[in-house]
Amino acid sequence: QVQLVESGGGSVRSGGSLRLSCTAPGSLLSIHTMRWYRDTPGKQRDMVASITARGSTNYADSVSGRFTILKDDRANAMYLQMGSLAPEDTGLYFCNVVVFGESYWGQGTRVTVSS
């Protein structure tokens, strides 16, 4: 069982920045690919960014160049540094990890961007 805990969401104005965090107390995340997803109004859950165990990253086109996914293996944590935020980035952000075929999700952290 893997418990994921997200934090760092909040309300910002367009152009602002936020840093989301995802930790997994008692679990070793660094050996797995980790992902950030978001639920936005009227859309299905979309993947925002991913980072492999080796640190290779991948981004959705909509956030490429504005968001950066990071991890700290010693802290057993993953982060999403979000910049140049726009109202369309508003949503509920989740971290996700698949461990031996089992998909685990955090409870989500809400990001609201006002124009």
N, C-alpha and C positions, 0 to 999 in steps of 0.2 A: 504494500500500500504506500503510495506516494502522496503526500499532502503538499500542495503548492499554495503559496500565500503571495498575493500581489499587493502592492501599495504604490503610492505616488500620484494617483489621479487627482484631478481638481478642475477648477474653472480658470480659464485664461482667455485673454483677448487674442484675436487674430495676430499672427506674427510672433506669438509668445512661445515659450518652451516649457516642457515638462520632462521629468525623468521617472519612468516607471521601474519598479523593482519586482523581482520574483524570487522567492526563496523556498527551499524545500527542507525544512528541519528534519534531520535524521536520514536524509536520502542523499545519494551521490548523483548529482545532475550532470557533472562534467563529462561523463562517458556517453551521454546520449545527445541526440539532436534536440534542441529546444526551440520552441516557436512562440511568437506572439500572434494572437488573433484579435479581431475586434468585431463586435456586433454594432452595426450602425442602423439607424432608423430606416425601415423599408428594404433592408438588404439581408442576405444570409450572412452567416459568420464567415469572414474572410481572413486569410492569413496575411499578416502584415510583414513579418520578418522571421527568419530562421537562422540558427547558428549551429554548426556541427560540433562534434567533440574536438575536432582539430581547429575550430575557429573559422571555418568557411561560412560566409554569410550570404543570404539571399533576401531580396526585398520585393514587395509588391511595387508595381510601376508607380502607383499613386503616392508612395512615400519615399521612393528612391531619391537620394540626395538631401532629404530632410530628416530622416530618422536613421539612427544607428543602433544596432543591436550589439550588446556586449555581454561578456560573462566573466565572472571571477571564480575560478575553480576552487581557490582556497576558501572563499566565503560561501561556496555552494550557492551562487546567486547568478541571476541573469537580469539584464537591464535593457530598457528601451529609451534611448535619448531621443526626444522628439523636438524638432525645431521648426520654425516657420509654420506653426500650426494654423490651420484653417478651419472654418466651421464644419466642413465635410469630414474632418477628423473626429468630430464628436461621436462618442460611442462608449461601449463597455469593453474594456480591454482584458484579455485573458492570456495567461501563459499556459503552455501545454508541453507535455513531454510524453513520449511513448516508450514504455519500458516493457520489453519482452511481449510486444503486441498489445499491451494494455495502455489505453490512452487516459491520461490524467489531466485534470483541469483545475485551475484555481477558481476562486469565487468571483473574480473580476474586479477591476477598479475603473471607476467612471471618469471619463475625460469629457469636459464640456468646453467648446471653443466658441466664443461669441465674436460677432463682427463689429 
